[in-house]
Amino acid sequence: KLLEAKGIKTEIDRTSNVYVSLQQRVALANRSGANLFIGLYCNSQVVPYLYGTTTYYFHRDSYQFAKYLEHYVSSTLNLKYDGILRDDLYVLRFTTMPAVVIEYAYISNPYEEHLLASSTFRQMVANAIANAIYKYFIIDKR
């Protein structure tokens, strides 16, 4: 809704708790003619002390947006900048447009789990991601 209010058309591969395979996600994205693929996730680890945001990319043409998104989201949410990692994730490797996955907080960290439970924080996440996309692709015209 935030992006559409800014004039950016969006498609969502999951609107309910129904499994969509990675292959289906890639096929939908590639058929859509999208300019960007972004996967939104919470991170989780066995150890509860890890925290922050991490952004993943695979293809070189995705790196600049991954870098921008990671910095913008972590600074907006006031979370640790955990880094940008090149990873051979299926949805990053096989999409035909720039693609990133952002893990914006650790659900396994008690403090960040508390944040994630807050509708205010989740709205901040949505605003940060929408503003990063809008600023990068529309205002800065990259």
Buried (B, 14 or more C-beta within 10 A) or exposed (E): EBBEEEEBEBEEBEEEEEEEEEEEBBBBBBEBEBEBBBBEEBBBEEEBEBBBBBBBBBBEEBBEBBBBBBBBBBEBBEBBBBBBBBEEBEBBEBBEBBBBBBBBBBBBBEEBBEBBEEEEBBEBBBBBBBBBBBEBBEEEEE
